[in-house]
Amino acid sequence: MTLILLAVMLTAVTCVIAWYLAIYALPVMVFVETFSFVHATETGFLLSVLAAGTAALLSVGLVLAVLFKARNPILCLLARAVFVIPAIIAGYALIHGVTHEAIESAIALKLLCGTAGLVTGIAALINLNGFGELAPQA
């Protein structure tokens, strides 16, 4: 019982951390994947970092440009989904990494991790909507 309470407490703490860091999930995932791809081609470390940083900035810029300029609500929904899905994955993985040894029940672990992923995704959406308020109204 003590381990379960400890797992719930650690989950709450990591959810708070994930809440504030959720906005960085998309650029970090793009950075890591681009760096891995470019570095695997034996390009060199500095050029790989430069390419990955450029891709990460372009990914956020593309999502924000679509949100600012698009008039189609389906396109805006897809842009929000592109931004939120990496945050959901990151929140799920974060809580799973913290609590997988403490919780023996697979169902309880999946429910806890899923809830944390959902909370992290909502945090990313709220942070993204904060950017959306800066958009000029046409």
N, C-alpha and C positions, 0 to 999 in steps of 0.2 A: 504494500500500500504506500509505503514511503517513497519507493521508486516511481510510482505512478504520479504522486503529488510533485515530486521533483521534476518529472518529465513535463507535467502541465506547467509548472513554474518556468522551466527553461523554454518551453514553447511560447509562453506569453512574452518573455524577454526577447526571444528571437523574432517573434512577430512584430514587436515594437521596432526592433532594428530593421527588419525587412520592410516595415511600413515607410521608414524614412529613406531607405535605399532602393525602393521598388522602381523609381524612375530611371535608375541606371541599368536595369536588367537588359534592355534591348541593346544599348551601345556596348555593354560589356560582352554580351554573347556574340555580337557581330565582330567585335575586336578579337576575341579569342579564336573564333572560327576562321576569320580572315588571316590572322597571324599564323595559325596552324597550316593553312593552305599555302600561303606565300612562302613560309619558312621551309615547308616540305619540298619546295622547288629549288632549294639551295640558293636562295636569293641573297641571304645575309640578314643578320639580326636587325640592323638599323633600318634597312629598306623594308623589312617585314613589319617593324613597328610603325613606320611611316604609312605604309599601305593600310595597315589595320586601323590606325587612328583616323585616317581619311575615310575609310569605309564606315567606321562607327559614327563619325560626325555626319556623313552623308545619310546614314540611315535615319538618324533623328531629324535631320533637316528635311528629308523626304516626307516623313510622317507629318511633321508640322506644316510643310507646304501643302500637303493634301488637305489637312484639316483647315487651313486658312483659306484656301482657294477653291476647294471643291464645292459644287452646289448639289451634287448627287448624294443623298443620305446613305446609300449603300456603300459608296466609296469611302465616306467618312467612317462608317461602321467598320469597314475592312481595315482602315488605317488605325483605328483604335484597337482592333483585334491584334494587329501586328505589333502594337506597342504593349498590349496587356498580356499576351500569351507567354512571352519570355519571363515576365514577372510571376505568373502563376507557376510556371515550371521551377523557377528559382525558389519561390516560397515553399513549394512542396519538397524540393530536394533539401532545402535548409532544415526544415523540421524533421524530415526523415533521417538526415544525418545526425541530428541531435538526439532523437528519441528512439531509434531503431533497436538499441540494446536494452532500453529500459521497459519497453512495452512488448509483452510477449504475444498478445492477441493481434493477429494480422488485420482483423476487421477494425479494431480500435486504432491501430497504427494508420491504416488507410483513411479512416474518418478524420483523425487528427491532422494528418498531412494534407488531406484534401481541403479541410477547413482553413488551414494556414495558407495554402495556395490561393484559395478564394479571397481571403483577407488581403493577401499581398497583391493580387490582381486588382481588387477594388482600390487599394492604395495607389497603384499605378494609374488607374483610370481617373481618380480624383486629382492626382498631380498633373495628369495630362489635360484635364479639363481646366485646371488653373492656367495652363499655357493658352488654352483656347479662348479664355476671356480677354487675352491681349490682342486677339485678332480684330482687324478693322472691320466694321460692319458696312456692308455694301447695300 
